[in-house]
């Protein structure tokens, strides 16, 4: 049995960024309410972006420094428990059931269950890492030393980031892509090719194909591709996207459609149950219903849900942004950034290096990529809002709407 009490004013299922932010939100309205934060991972909340960024690239960054548990641990009215699985929620009885069979009652409940990595036909293990958690970082860090060889499967957001981080630490990297170029599903063709070439120029070996299977053996791993190619390495990092953890909500009869469906106050179909972060399908004030898997959304929606559970009545009107660094490149982005949309590229001096990419559908700007352009996220949101009111007749007229610096 965990140290949890029989009931709380607020129960938060999940112990990541959204959960920590929700406690912060609760405390803006309710200083003394009892809060339980129940996490299935063994580690306390950490600021997740450092796992593929700063912990590899900054000598003074530590997991302890990235912890979000300080305020929770210091709050006598908050019980934070990790390595504890919630197996069922019962909205009618206002209880959650734990794996040991015990129950915990709640007044208000927040689902901050996040997302879990998509699985390939490669079993996770000591040297096969589906990269997402602090434990994943610690495991990979012990193997991925200078001169070691790591195969990274997936050239999307996490795959490109961890490849960049590893190669900057003197690790030999083989990157397995099921598309031609890195981030091809997001970047314009020429930009994706530029980033891919930059990685290759830094020594990354590029292999194209889909994974058929993979095994650990003799202190290493072997990845077999569909065309028969074998890639042997000291470890494998697999980053091929995530899926929202909606099982608890579905079993409880809450509305689920590509995430747990919430209203403008982040309430689910049950008025005493809320959802925030990666798992929440919410009505974005600029873009309509969507689900966002980035830390800015986890922070902002988590804090808003906390305030709402504690009695605040304002709607969630925020459109989150995200960012990444790949080698010497850096970007921020907001909205829908799919290369399947209509793209307008605005590059400084006509050369890929500094620029803005606008993503459109039927004359509406749905997303903006700011490539080495900084402090312009608010302006990007304004452009999205402006074209929602007045679609652009000539997409090329977007050039210059956001200064390139």
HELIX and SHEET records of a PDB file:
HELIX    1   1 UNK A   17  UNK A   29  1                                  13    
HELIX    2   2 UNK A   48  UNK A   51  5                                   4    
HELIX    3   3 UNK A   54  UNK A   57  1                                   4    
HELIX    4   4 UNK A   70  UNK A   74  1                                   5    
HELIX    5   5 UNK A  134  UNK A  143  1                                  10    
HELIX    6   6 UNK A  157  UNK A  167  1                                  11    
HELIX    7   7 UNK A  189  UNK A  201  1                                  13    
HELIX    8   8 UNK A  247  UNK A  251  1                                   5    
HELIX    9   9 UNK A  277  UNK A  279  5                                   3    
HELIX   10  10 UNK A  295  UNK A  309  1                                  15    
HELIX   11  11 UNK A  348  UNK A  350  5                                   3    
HELIX   12  12 UNK A  377  UNK A  389  1                                  13    
HELIX   13  13 UNK A  395  UNK A  398  5                                   4    
SHEET    1   A 6 UNK A  78  UNK A  81  0                                        
SHEET    2   A 6 UNK A  35  UNK A  38  1                                        
SHEET    3   A 6 UNK A   7  UNK A  13  1                                        
SHEET    4   A 6 UNK A 103  UNK A 111  1                                        
SHEET    5   A 6 UNK A  95  UNK A  98 -1                                        
SHEET    6   A 6 UNK A  86  UNK A  90 -1                                        
SHEET    1   B 5 UNK A  78  UNK A  81  0                                        
SHEET    2   B 5 UNK A  35  UNK A  38  1                                        
SHEET    3   B 5 UNK A   7  UNK A  13  1                                        
SHEET    4   B 5 UNK A 103  UNK A 111  1                                        
SHEET    5   B 5 UNK A 273  UNK A 275  1                                        
SHEET    1   C 2 UNK A 115  UNK A 117  0                                        
SHEET    2   C 2 UNK A 242  UNK A 244 -1                                        
SHEET    1   D 5 UNK A 128  UNK A 130  0                                        
SHEET    2   D 5 UNK A 235  UNK A 238  1                                        
SHEET    3   D 5 UNK A 149  UNK A 153  1                                        
SHEET    4   D 5 UNK A 172  UNK A 177  1                                        
SHEET    5   D 5 UNK A 205  UNK A 208  1                                        
SHEET    1   E 3 UNK A 211  UNK A 217  0                                        
SHEET    2   E 3 UNK A 220  UNK A 225 -1                                        
SHEET    3   E 3 UNK A 230  UNK A 233 -1                                        
SHEET    1   F 3 UNK A 260  UNK A 261  0                                        
SHEET    2   F 3 UNK A 280  UNK A 284  1                                        
SHEET    3   F 3 UNK A 288  UNK A 290 -1                                        
SHEET    1   G 5 UNK A 321  UNK A 326  0                                        
SHEET    2   G 5 UNK A 329  UNK A 335 -1                                        
SHEET    3   G 5 UNK A 364  UNK A 371 -1                                        
SHEET    4   G 5 UNK A 355  UNK A 361 -1                                        
SHEET    5   G 5 UNK A 342  UNK A 347 -1                                        
END                                                                             
